[in-house]
Amino acid sequence: YPNLCHLLSTSCFLRVCFRAALKLVKRFPFLRRAIRLLSRIQNYRPICILSFLGKGIEKLFFIRLMSFSKKFNLLSPQQFGFRPGCSIELALIPLTEEIKQAIDRGLLMGTVFIDLTRAFDTINHCILLEKLESFGMSGPLLSFIKSCLTNRSQMVHVNGNPSSPKFINIGVPQGSILGPLLFLMFIYDLLTILTRTNCILYADDTTIFM
């Protein structure tokens, strides 16, 4: 229903709000591996189901957000995750080339692999919005993203039984259209700190080598 999504997105943009009914997330816990203990919550990965109308509206705003990020160069060429035309294979090319050169020169090379635990779930909304504002974002787009993040709620479904709704005051929604791009913008300044080393990022995985 592209016309309906367009009308809703226009309404949301003009009112700078994202309807609460479209922000309800249904979570289904999925056991990562069958051999792991069922009683440990860490062994489960949530499968998130969002409103299809909400995702349609997000997709239209994603175009605006992507345009903003490209205009201000907020997507580093060192980031290979969640970007069109990028892949893990492309991310490995500069690393393998550095390794080959080090071997040819008889040099040692140190590499650190960093994986952020629960990366999407632990993003602070205030810090994210402050970063977006520092990048030059303002007006309806910033207000819409704030509305999109705040007052979200979720229900956990186990064996067909839903829990009561609980509010979420942290993190970017998994399974959403805007979530990955907001995450990339959140960790953008990581590369401004790591200036004395080579660095490659693939989503929430970081490889530092020198």
TIDREN-265104 format. One record per residue (C-alpha): residue number from 1; residue in one letter; chain; x, y, z. Coordinates in steps of 0.1 Angstrom, whole numbers, plus 5000, padded with zeros to 4 digits. Layout:
N
<r><num>NUM</num><residuo>A</residuo><cadena>A</cadena><c1>X</c1><c2>Y</c2><c3>Z</c3></r>
...
***
This chain:
210
<r><num>1</num><residuo>Y</residuo><cadena>A</cadena><c1>5000</c1><c2>5000</c2><c3>5000</c3></r>
<r><num>2</num><residuo>P</residuo><cadena>A</cadena><c1>5025</c1><c2>5027</c2><c3>4989</c3></r>
<r><num>3</num><residuo>N</residuo><cadena>A</cadena><c1>4999</c1><c2>5055</c2><c3>4987</c3></r>
<r><num>4</num><residuo>L</residuo><cadena>A</cadena><c1>4987</c1><c2>5048</c2><c3>5023</c3></r>
<r><num>5</num><residuo>C</residuo><cadena>A</cadena><c1>5023</c1><c2>5047</c2><c3>5036</c3></r>
<r><num>6</num><residuo>H</residuo><cadena>A</cadena><c1>5030</c1><c2>5080</c2><c3>5018</c3></r>
<r><num>7</num><residuo>L</residuo><cadena>A</cadena><c1>5000</c1><c2>5097</c2><c3>5034</c3></r>
<r><num>8</num><residuo>L</residuo><cadena>A</cadena><c1>5009</c1><c2>5084</c2><c3>5068</c3></r>
<r><num>9</num><residuo>S</residuo><cadena>A</cadena><c1>5045</c1><c2>5094</c2><c3>5065</c3></r>
<r><num>10</num><residuo>T</residuo><cadena>A</cadena><c1>5035</c1><c2>5129</c2><c3>5054</c3></r>
<r><num>11</num><residuo>S</residuo><cadena>A</cadena><c1>5012</c1><c2>5131</c2><c3>5083</c3></r>
<r><num>12</num><residuo>C</residuo><cadena>A</cadena><c1>5039</c1><c2>5119</c2><c3>5107</c3></r>
<r><num>13</num><residuo>F</residuo><cadena>A</cadena><c1>5064</c1><c2>5143</c2><c3>5092</c3></r>
<r><num>14</num><residuo>L</residuo><cadena>A</cadena><c1>5041</c1><c2>5173</c2><c3>5095</c3></r>
<r><num>15</num><residuo>R</residuo><cadena>A</cadena><c1>5032</c1><c2>5165</c2><c3>5130</c3></r>
<r><num>16</num><residuo>V</residuo><cadena>A</cadena><c1>5067</c1><c2>5152</c2><c3>5138</c3></r>
<r><num>17</num><residuo>C</residuo><cadena>A</cadena><c1>5054</c1><c2>5122</c2><c3>5155</c3></r>
<r><num>18</num><residuo>F</residuo><cadena>A</cadena><c1>5054</c1><c2>5084</c2><c3>5151</c3></r>
<r><num>19</num><residuo>R</residuo><cadena>A</cadena><c1>5022</c1><c2>5069</c2><c3>5162</c3></r>
<r><num>20</num><residuo>A</residuo><cadena>A</cadena><c1>5025</c1><c2>5048</c2><c3>5194</c3></r>
<r><num>21</num><residuo>A</residuo><cadena>A</cadena><c1>5005</c1><c2>5019</c2><c3>5178</c3></r>
<r><num>22</num><residuo>L</residuo><cadena>A</cadena><c1>5032</c1><c2>5016</c2><c3>5151</c3></r>
<r><num>23</num><residuo>K</residuo><cadena>A</cadena><c1>5060</c1><c2>5013</c2><c3>5177</c3></r>
<r><num>24</num><residuo>L</residuo><cadena>A</cadena><c1>5048</c1><c2>4981</c2><c3>5194</c3></r>
<r><num>25</num><residuo>V</residuo><cadena>A</cadena><c1>5074</c1><c2>4954</c2><c3>5189</c3></r>
<r><num>26</num><residuo>K</residuo><cadena>A</cadena><c1>5065</c1><c2>4917</c2><c3>5192</c3></r>
<r><num>27</num><residuo>R</residuo><cadena>A</cadena><c1>5096</c1><c2>4896</c2><c3>5203</c3></r>
<r><num>28</num><residuo>F</residuo><cadena>A</cadena><c1>5099</c1><c2>4859</c2><c3>5199</c3></r>
<r><num>29</num><residuo>P</residuo><cadena>A</cadena><c1>5129</c1><c2>4843</c2><c3>5217</c3></r>
<r><num>30</num><residuo>F</residuo><cadena>A</cadena><c1>5149</c1><c2>4820</c2><c3>5194</c3></r>
<r><num>31</num><residuo>L</residuo><cadena>A</cadena><c1>5174</c1><c2>4795</c2><c3>5208</c3></r>
<r><num>32</num><residuo>R</residuo><cadena>A</cadena><c1>5208</c1><c2>4801</c2><c3>5191</c3></r>
<r><num>33</num><residuo>R</residuo><cadena>A</cadena><c1>5219</c1><c2>4765</c2><c3>5193</c3></r>
<r><num>34</num><residuo>A</residuo><cadena>A</cadena><c1>5199</c1><c2>4734</c2><c3>5203</c3></r>
<r><num>35</num><residuo>I</residuo><cadena>A</cadena><c1>5227</c1><c2>4721</c2><c3>5225</c3></r>
<r><num>36</num><residuo>R</residuo><cadena>A</cadena><c1>5227</c1><c2>4752</c2><c3>5248</c3></r>
<r><num>37</num><residuo>L</residuo><cadena>A</cadena><c1>5208</c1><c2>4754</c2><c3>5281</c3></r>
<r><num>38</num><residuo>L</residuo><cadena>A</cadena><c1>5172</c1><c2>4765</c2><c3>5277</c3></r>
<r><num>39</num><residuo>S</residuo><cadena>A</cadena><c1>5172</c1><c2>4782</c2><c3>5311</c3></r>
<r><num>40</num><residuo>R</residuo><cadena>A</cadena><c1>5199</c1><c2>4808</c2><c3>5302</c3></r>
<r><num>41</num><residuo>I</residuo><cadena>A</cadena><c1>5184</c1><c2>4839</c2><c3>5286</c3></r>
<r><num>42</num><residuo>Q</residuo><cadena>A</cadena><c1>5218</c1><c2>4847</c2><c3>5270</c3></r>
<r><num>43</num><residuo>N</residuo><cadena>A</cadena><c1>5213</c1><c2>4817</c2><c3>5247</c3></r>
<r><num>44</num><residuo>Y</residuo><cadena>A</cadena><c1>5183</c1><c2>4832</c2><c3>5230</c3></r>
<r><num>45</num><residuo>R</residuo><cadena>A</cadena><c1>5182</c1><c2>4857</c2><c3>5202</c3></r>
<r><num>46</num><residuo>P</residuo><cadena>A</cadena><c1>5151</c1><c2>4878</c2><c3>5198</c3></r>
<r><num>47</num><residuo>I</residuo><cadena>A</cadena><c1>5132</c1><c2>4877</c2><c3>5165</c3></r>
<r><num>48</num><residuo>C</residuo><cadena>A</cadena><c1>5114</c1><c2>4911</c2><c3>5163</c3></r>
<r><num>49</num><residuo>I</residuo><cadena>A</cadena><c1>5082</c1><c2>4917</c2><c3>5144</c3></r>
<r><num>50</num><residuo>L</residuo><cadena>A</cadena><c1>5072</c1><c2>4953</c2><c3>5137</c3></r>
<r><num>51</num><residuo>S</residuo><cadena>A</cadena><c1>5041</c1><c2>4969</c2><c3>5122</c3></r>
<r><num>52</num><residuo>F</residuo><cadena>A</cadena><c1>5043</c1><c2>4967</c2><c3>5084</c3></r>
<r><num>53</num><residuo>L</residuo><cadena>A</cadena><c1>5028</c1><c2>5002</c2><c3>5081</c3></r>
<r><num>54</num><residuo>G</residuo><cadena>A</cadena><c1>5055</c1><c2>5015</c2><c3>5106</c3></r>
<r><num>55</num><residuo>K</residuo><cadena>A</cadena><c1>5082</c1><c2>4999</c2><c3>5085</c3></r>
<r><num>56</num><residuo>G</residuo><cadena>A</cadena><c1>5067</c1><c2>5015</c2><c3>5053</c3></r>
<r><num>57</num><residuo>I</residuo><cadena>A</cadena><c1>5068</c1><c2>5049</c2><c3>5069</c3></r>
<r><num>58</num><residuo>E</residuo><cadena>A</cadena><c1>5104</c1><c2>5043</c2><c3>5082</c3></r>
<r><num>59</num><residuo>K</residuo><cadena>A</cadena><c1>5115</c1><c2>5034</c2><c3>5046</c3></r>
<r><num>60</num><residuo>L</residuo><cadena>A</cadena><c1>5104</c1><c2>5068</c2><c3>5033</c3></r>
<r><num>61</num><residuo>F</residuo><cadena>A</cadena><c1>5122</c1><c2>5085</c2><c3>5062</c3></r>
<r><num>62</num><residuo>F</residuo><cadena>A</cadena><c1>5152</c1><c2>5063</c2><c3>5056</c3></r>
<r><num>63</num><residuo>I</residuo><cadena>A</cadena><c1>5156</c1><c2>5080</c2><c3>5022</c3></r>
<r><num>64</num><residuo>R</residuo><cadena>A</cadena><c1>5157</c1><c2>5114</c2><c3>5040</c3></r>
<r><num>65</num><residuo>L</residuo><cadena>A</cadena><c1>5182</c1><c2>5101</c2><c3>5066</c3></r>
<r><num>66</num><residuo>M</residuo><cadena>A</cadena><c1>5204</c1><c2>5085</c2><c3>5040</c3></r>
<r><num>67</num><residuo>S</residuo><cadena>A</cadena><c1>5205</c1><c2>5117</c2><c3>5020</c3></r>
<r><num>68</num><residuo>F</residuo><cadena>A</cadena><c1>5215</c1><c2>5136</c2><c3>5052</c3></r>
<r><num>69</num><residuo>S</residuo><cadena>A</cadena><c1>5243</c1><c2>5112</c2><c3>5061</c3></r>
<r><num>70</num><residuo>K</residuo><cadena>A</cadena><c1>5257</c1><c2>5113</c2><c3>5026</c3></r>
<r><num>71</num><residuo>K</residuo><cadena>A</cadena><c1>5256</c1><c2>5151</c2><c3>5025</c3></r>
<r><num>72</num><residuo>F</residuo><cadena>A</cadena><c1>5276</c1><c2>5154</c2><c3>5057</c3></r>
<r><num>73</num><residuo>N</residuo><cadena>A</cadena><c1>5299</c1><c2>5123</c2><c3>5050</c3></r>
<r><num>74</num><residuo>L</residuo><cadena>A</cadena><c1>5287</c1><c2>5104</c2><c3>5080</c3></r>
<r><num>75</num><residuo>L</residuo><cadena>A</cadena><c1>5292</c1><c2>5070</c2><c3>5064</c3></r>
<r><num>76</num><residuo>S</residuo><cadena>A</cadena><c1>5329</c1><c2>5062</c2><c3>5066</c3></r>
<r><num>77</num><residuo>P</residuo><cadena>A</cadena><c1>5345</c1><c2>5042</c2><c3>5037</c3></r>
<r><num>78</num><residuo>Q</residuo><cadena>A</cadena><c1>5360</c1><c2>5021</c2><c3>5065</c3></r>
<r><num>79</num><residuo>Q</residuo><cadena>A</cadena><c1>5325</c1><c2>5009</c2><c3>5075</c3></r>
<r><num>80</num><residuo>F</residuo><cadena>A</cadena><c1>5313</c1><c2>4979</c2><c3>5054</c3></r>
<r><num>81</num><residuo>G</residuo><cadena>A</cadena><c1>5282</c1><c2>4969</c2><c3>5073</c3></r>
<r><num>82</num><residuo>F</residuo><cadena>A</cadena><c1>5246</c1><c2>4979</c2><c3>5065</c3></r>
<r><num>83</num><residuo>R</residuo><cadena>A</cadena><c1>5257</c1><c2>4997</c2><c3>5033</c3></r>
<r><num>84</num><residuo>P</residuo><cadena>A</cadena><c1>5246</c1><c2>4991</c2><c3>4997</c3></r>
<r><num>85</num><residuo>G</residuo><cadena>A</cadena><c1>5274</c1><c2>4976</c2><c3>4976</c3></r>
<r><num>86</num><residuo>C</residuo><cadena>A</cadena><c1>5295</c1><c2>4966</c2><c3>5007</c3></r>
<r><num>87</num><residuo>S</residuo><cadena>A</cadena><c1>5301</c1><c2>4931</c2><c3>5020</c3></r>
<r><num>88</num><residuo>I</residuo><cadena>A</cadena><c1>5323</c1><c2>4912</c2><c3>5045</c3></r>
<r><num>89</num><residuo>E</residuo><cadena>A</cadena><c1>5344</c1><c2>4901</c2><c3>5015</c3></r>
<r><num>90</num><residuo>L</residuo><cadena>A</cadena><c1>5352</c1><c2>4937</c2><c3>5006</c3></r>
<r><num>91</num><residuo>A</residuo><cadena>A</cadena><c1>5360</c1><c2>4944</c2><c3>5043</c3></r>
<r><num>92</num><residuo>L</residuo><cadena>A</cadena><c1>5386</c1><c2>4916</c2><c3>5043</c3></r>
<r><num>93</num><residuo>I</residuo><cadena>A</cadena><c1>5405</c1><c2>4929</c2><c3>5013</c3></r>
<r><num>94</num><residuo>P</residuo><cadena>A</cadena><c1>5425</c1><c2>4958</c2><c3>5031</c3></r>
<r><num>95</num><residuo>L</residuo><cadena>A</cadena><c1>5432</c1><c2>4935</c2><c3>5061</c3></r>
<r><num>96</num><residuo>T</residuo><cadena>A</cadena><c1>5446</c1><c2>4906</c2><c3>5040</c3></r>
<r><num>97</num><residuo>E</residuo><cadena>A</cadena><c1>5466</c1><c2>4931</c2><c3>5019</c3></r>
<r><num>98</num><residuo>E</residuo><cadena>A</cadena><c1>5482</c1><c2>4945</c2><c3>5050</c3></r>
<r><num>99</num><residuo>I</residuo><cadena>A</cadena><c1>5490</c1><c2>4910</c2><c3>5063</c3></r>
<r><num>100</num><residuo>K</residuo><cadena>A</cadena><c1>5506</c1><c2>4900</c2><c3>5029</c3></r>
<r><num>101</num><residuo>Q</residuo><cadena>A</cadena><c1>5527</c1><c2>4932</c2><c3>5030</c3></r>
<r><num>102</num><residuo>A</residuo><cadena>A</cadena><c1>5538</c1><c2>4925</c2><c3>5065</c3></r>
<r><num>103</num><residuo>I</residuo><cadena>A</cadena><c1>5548</c1><c2>4890</c2><c3>5056</c3></r>
<r><num>104</num><residuo>D</residuo><cadena>A</cadena><c1>5568</c1><c2>4901</c2><c3>5025</c3></r>
<r><num>105</num><residuo>R</residuo><cadena>A</cadena><c1>5587</c1><c2>4927</c2><c3>5046</c3></r>
<r><num>106</num><residuo>G</residuo><cadena>A</cadena><c1>5593</c1><c2>4902</c2><c3>5075</c3></r>
<r><num>107</num><residuo>L</residuo><cadena>A</cadena><c1>5574</c1><c2>4924</c2><c3>5099</c3></r>
<r><num>108</num><residuo>L</residuo><cadena>A</cadena><c1>5551</c1><c2>4917</c2><c3>5128</c3></r>
<r><num>109</num><residuo>M</residuo><cadena>A</cadena><c1>5515</c1><c2>4928</c2><c3>5126</c3></r>
<r><num>110</num><residuo>G</residuo><cadena>A</cadena><c1>5491</c1><c2>4931</c2><c3>5156</c3></r>
<r><num>111</num><residuo>T</residuo><cadena>A</cadena><c1>5454</c1><c2>4928</c2><c3>5152</c3></r>
<r><num>112</num><residuo>V</residuo><cadena>A</cadena><c1>5426</c1><c2>4933</c2><c3>5177</c3></r>
<r><num>113</num><residuo>F</residuo><cadena>A</cadena><c1>5390</c1><c2>4920</c2><c3>5169</c3></r>
<r><num>114</num><residuo>I</residuo><cadena>A</cadena><c1>5362</c1><c2>4937</c2><c3>5189</c3></r>
<r><num>115</num><residuo>D</residuo><cadena>A</cadena><c1>5326</c1><c2>4926</c2><c3>5190</c3></r>
<r><num>116</num><residuo>L</residuo><cadena>A</cadena><c1>5301</c1><c2>4948</c2><c3>5208</c3></r>
<r><num>117</num><residuo>T</residuo><cadena>A</cadena><c1>5277</c1><c2>4928</c2><c3>5229</c3></r>
<r><num>118</num><residuo>R</residuo><cadena>A</cadena><c1>5240</c1><c2>4938</c2><c3>5225</c3></r>
<r><num>119</num><residuo>A</residuo><cadena>A</cadena><c1>5251</c1><c2>4967</c2><c3>5203</c3></r>
<r><num>120</num><residuo>F</residuo><cadena>A</cadena><c1>5216</c1><c2>4977</c2><c3>5192</c3></r>
<r><num>121</num><residuo>D</residuo><cadena>A</cadena><c1>5200</c1><c2>4972</c2><c3>5225</c3></r>
<r><num>122</num><residuo>T</residuo><cadena>A</cadena><c1>5223</c1><c2>4995</c2><c3>5246</c3></r>
<r><num>123</num><residuo>I</residuo><cadena>A</cadena><c1>5223</c1><c2>5027</c2><c3>5226</c3></r>
<r><num>124</num><residuo>N</residuo><cadena>A</cadena><c1>5215</c1><c2>5057</c2><c3>5247</c3></r>
<r><num>125</num><residuo>H</residuo><cadena>A</cadena><c1>5188</c1><c2>5078</c2><c3>5231</c3></r>
<r><num>126</num><residuo>C</residuo><cadena>A</cadena><c1>5200</c1><c2>5111</c2><c3>5246</c3></r>
<r><num>127</num><residuo>I</residuo><cadena>A</cadena><c1>5235</c1><c2>5105</c2><c3>5233</c3></r>
<r><num>128</num><residuo>L</residuo><cadena>A</cadena><c1>5223</c1><c2>5095</c2><c3>5199</c3></r>
<r><num>129</num><residuo>L</residuo><cadena>A</cadena><c1>5201</c1><c2>5125</c2><c3>5195</c3></r>
<r><num>130</num><residuo>E</residuo><cadena>A</cadena><c1>5229</c1><c2>5148</c2><c3>5208</c3></r>
<r><num>131</num><residuo>K</residuo><cadena>A</cadena><c1>5252</c1><c2>5133</c2><c3>5181</c3></r>
<r><num>132</num><residuo>L</residuo><cadena>A</cadena><c1>5226</c1><c2>5138</c2><c3>5154</c3></r>
<r><num>133</num><residuo>E</residuo><cadena>A</cadena><c1>5222</c1><c2>5174</c2><c3>5164</c3></r>
<r><num>134</num><residuo>S</residuo><cadena>A</cadena><c1>5259</c1><c2>5179</c2><c3>5165</c3></r>
<r><num>135</num><residuo>F</residuo><cadena>A</cadena><c1>5260</c1><c2>5166</c2><c3>5129</c3></r>
<r><num>136</num><residuo>G</residuo><cadena>A</cadena><c1>5237</c1><c2>5195</c2><c3>5119</c3></r>
<r><num>137</num><residuo>M</residuo><cadena>A</cadena><c1>5204</c1><c2>5176</c2><c3>5120</c3></r>
<r><num>138</num><residuo>S</residuo><cadena>A</cadena><c1>5174</c1><c2>5197</c2><c3>5131</c3></r>
<r><num>139</num><residuo>G</residuo><cadena>A</cadena><c1>5138</c1><c2>5204</c2><c3>5124</c3></r>
<r><num>140</num><residuo>P</residuo><cadena>A</cadena><c1>5112</c1><c2>5178</c2><c3>5116</c3></r>
<r><num>141</num><residuo>L</residuo><cadena>A</cadena><c1>5137</c1><c2>5151</c2><c3>5107</c3></r>
<r><num>142</num><residuo>L</residuo><cadena>A</cadena><c1>5153</c1><c2>5152</c2><c3>5142</c3></r>
<r><num>143</num><residuo>S</residuo><cadena>A</cadena><c1>5120</c1><c2>5155</c2><c3>5159</c3></r>
<r><num>144</num><residuo>F</residuo><cadena>A</cadena><c1>5106</c1><c2>5125</c2><c3>5140</c3></r>
<r><num>145</num><residuo>I</residuo><cadena>A</cadena><c1>5136</c1><c2>5103</c2><c3>5149</c3></r>
<r><num>146</num><residuo>K</residuo><cadena>A</cadena><c1>5132</c1><c2>5114</c2><c3>5186</c3></r>
<r><num>147</num><residuo>S</residuo><cadena>A</cadena><c1>5095</c1><c2>5104</c2><c3>5183</c3></r>
<r><num>148</num><residuo>C</residuo><cadena>A</cadena><c1>5104</c1><c2>5072</c2><c3>5167</c3></r>
<r><num>149</num><residuo>L</residuo><cadena>A</cadena><c1>5128</c1><c2>5062</c2><c3>5195</c3></r>
<r><num>150</num><residuo>T</residuo><cadena>A</cadena><c1>5107</c1><c2>5073</c2><c3>5225</c3></r>
<r><num>151</num><residuo>N</residuo><cadena>A</cadena><c1>5077</c1><c2>5056</c2><c3>5241</c3></r>
<r><num>152</num><residuo>R</residuo><cadena>A</cadena><c1>5084</c1><c2>5023</c2><c3>5223</c3></r>
<r><num>153</num><residuo>S</residuo><cadena>A</cadena><c1>5069</c1><c2>4992</c2><c3>5238</c3></r>
<r><num>154</num><residuo>Q</residuo><cadena>A</cadena><c1>5074</c1><c2>4955</c2><c3>5234</c3></r>
<r><num>155</num><residuo>M</residuo><cadena>A</cadena><c1>5056</c1><c2>4922</c2><c3>5241</c3></r>
<r><num>156</num><residuo>V</residuo><cadena>A</cadena><c1>5074</c1><c2>4889</c2><c3>5244</c3></r>
<r><num>157</num><residuo>H</residuo><cadena>A</cadena><c1>5057</c1><c2>4858</c2><c3>5230</c3></r>
<r><num>158</num><residuo>V</residuo><cadena>A</cadena><c1>5066</c1><c2>4825</c2><c3>5244</c3></r>
<r><num>159</num><residuo>N</residuo><cadena>A</cadena><c1>5048</c1><c2>4793</c2><c3>5233</c3></r>
<r><num>160</num><residuo>G</residuo><cadena>A</cadena><c1>5020</c1><c2>4814</c2><c3>5218</c3></r>
<r><num>161</num><residuo>N</residuo><cadena>A</cadena><c1>5015</c1><c2>4834</c2><c3>5251</c3></r>
<r><num>162</num><residuo>P</residuo><cadena>A</cadena><c1>5021</c1><c2>4872</c2><c3>5249</c3></r>
<r><num>163</num><residuo>S</residuo><cadena>A</cadena><c1>5034</c1><c2>4891</c2><c3>5279</c3></r>
<r><num>164</num><residuo>S</residuo><cadena>A</cadena><c1>5020</c1><c2>4925</c2><c3>5289</c3></r>
<r><num>165</num><residuo>P</residuo><cadena>A</cadena><c1>5035</c1><c2>4955</c2><c3>5270</c3></r>
<r><num>166</num><residuo>K</residuo><cadena>A</cadena><c1>5066</c1><c2>4970</c2><c3>5285</c3></r>
<r><num>167</num><residuo>F</residuo><cadena>A</cadena><c1>5081</c1><c2>5003</c2><c3>5276</c3></r>
<r><num>168</num><residuo>I</residuo><cadena>A</cadena><c1>5116</c1><c2>5004</c2><c3>5261</c3></r>
<r><num>169</num><residuo>N</residuo><cadena>A</cadena><c1>5137</c1><c2>5035</c2><c3>5269</c3></r>
<r><num>170</num><residuo>I</residuo><cadena>A</cadena><c1>5171</c1><c2>5024</c2><c3>5254</c3></r>
<r><num>171</num><residuo>G</residuo><cadena>A</cadena><c1>5184</c1><c2>5010</c2><c3>5221</c3></r>
<r><num>172</num><residuo>V</residuo><cadena>A</cadena><c1>5174</c1><c2>5012</c2><c3>5185</c3></r>
<r><num>173</num><residuo>P</residuo><cadena>A</cadena><c1>5147</c1><c2>4988</c2><c3>5174</c3></r>
<r><num>174</num><residuo>Q</residuo><cadena>A</cadena><c1>5160</c1><c2>4956</c2><c3>5158</c3></r>
<r><num>175</num><residuo>G</residuo><cadena>A</cadena><c1>5143</c1><c2>4946</c2><c3>5126</c3></r>
<r><num>176</num><residuo>S</residuo><cadena>A</cadena><c1>5135</c1><c2>4982</c2><c3>5118</c3></r>
<r><num>177</num><residuo>I</residuo><cadena>A</cadena><c1>5145</c1><c2>5002</c2><c3>5087</c3></r>
<r><num>178</num><residuo>L</residuo><cadena>A</cadena><c1>5161</c1><c2>5031</c2><c3>5105</c3></r>
<r><num>179</num><residuo>G</residuo><cadena>A</cadena><c1>5179</c1><c2>5011</c2><c3>5132</c3></r>
<r><num>180</num><residuo>P</residuo><cadena>A</cadena><c1>5210</c1><c2>5000</c2><c3>5113</c3></r>
<r><num>181</num><residuo>L</residuo><cadena>A</cadena><c1>5216</c1><c2>5035</c2><c3>5098</c3></r>
<r><num>182</num><residuo>L</residuo><cadena>A</cadena><c1>5211</c1><c2>5052</c2><c3>5132</c3></r>
<r><num>183</num><residuo>F</residuo><cadena>A</cadena><c1>5236</c1><c2>5027</c2><c3>5147</c3></r>
<r><num>184</num><residuo>L</residuo><cadena>A</cadena><c1>5262</c1><c2>5036</c2><c3>5121</c3></r>
<r><num>185</num><residuo>M</residuo><cadena>A</cadena><c1>5258</c1><c2>5072</c2><c3>5128</c3></r>
<r><num>186</num><residuo>F</residuo><cadena>A</cadena><c1>5260</c1><c2>5065</c2><c3>5166</c3></r>
<r><num>187</num><residuo>I</residuo><cadena>A</cadena><c1>5294</c1><c2>5049</c2><c3>5163</c3></r>
<r><num>188</num><residuo>Y</residuo><cadena>A</cadena><c1>5307</c1><c2>5072</c2><c3>5135</c3></r>
<r><num>189</num><residuo>D</residuo><cadena>A</cadena><c1>5331</c1><c2>5091</c2><c3>5158</c3></r>
<r><num>190</num><residuo>L</residuo><cadena>A</cadena><c1>5349</c1><c2>5059</c2><c3>5168</c3></r>
<r><num>191</num><residuo>L</residuo><cadena>A</cadena><c1>5370</c1><c2>5064</c2><c3>5137</c3></r>
<r><num>192</num><residuo>T</residuo><cadena>A</cadena><c1>5379</c1><c2>5099</c2><c3>5147</c3></r>
<r><num>193</num><residuo>I</residuo><cadena>A</cadena><c1>5396</c1><c2>5085</c2><c3>5178</c3></r>
<r><num>194</num><residuo>L</residuo><cadena>A</cadena><c1>5414</c1><c2>5056</c2><c3>5162</c3></r>
<r><num>195</num><residuo>T</residuo><cadena>A</cadena><c1>5437</c1><c2>5078</c2><c3>5141</c3></r>
<r><num>196</num><residuo>R</residuo><cadena>A</cadena><c1>5470</c1><c2>5061</c2><c3>5147</c3></r>
<r><num>197</num><residuo>T</residuo><cadena>A</cadena><c1>5459</c1><c2>5026</c2><c3>5136</c3></r>
<r><num>198</num><residuo>N</residuo><cadena>A</cadena><c1>5442</c1><c2>5010</c2><c3>5107</c3></r>
<r><num>199</num><residuo>C</residuo><cadena>A</cadena><c1>5406</c1><c2>5003</c2><c3>5113</c3></r>
<r><num>200</num><residuo>I</residuo><cadena>A</cadena><c1>5379</c1><c2>4983</c2><c3>5096</c3></r>
<r><num>201</num><residuo>L</residuo><cadena>A</cadena><c1>5343</c1><c2>4981</c2><c3>5107</c3></r>
<r><num>202</num><residuo>Y</residuo><cadena>A</cadena><c1>5315</c1><c2>4957</c2><c3>5097</c3></r>
<r><num>203</num><residuo>A</residuo><cadena>A</cadena><c1>5284</c1><c2>4968</c2><c3>5115</c3></r>
<r><num>204</num><residuo>D</residuo><cadena>A</cadena><c1>5292</c1><c2>4963</c2><c3>5152</c3></r>
<r><num>205</num><residuo>D</residuo><cadena>A</cadena><c1>5324</c1><c2>4944</c2><c3>5146</c3></r>
<r><num>206</num><residuo>T</residuo><cadena>A</cadena><c1>5356</c1><c2>4964</c2><c3>5147</c3></r>
<r><num>207</num><residuo>T</residuo><cadena>A</cadena><c1>5391</c1><c2>4952</c2><c3>5135</c3></r>
<r><num>208</num><residuo>I</residuo><cadena>A</cadena><c1>5421</c1><c2>4973</c2><c3>5145</c3></r>
<r><num>209</num><residuo>F</residuo><cadena>A</cadena><c1>5455</c1><c2>4965</c2><c3>5131</c3></r>
<r><num>210</num><residuo>M</residuo><cadena>A</cadena><c1>5489</c1><c2>4980</c2><c3>5127</c3></r>
***
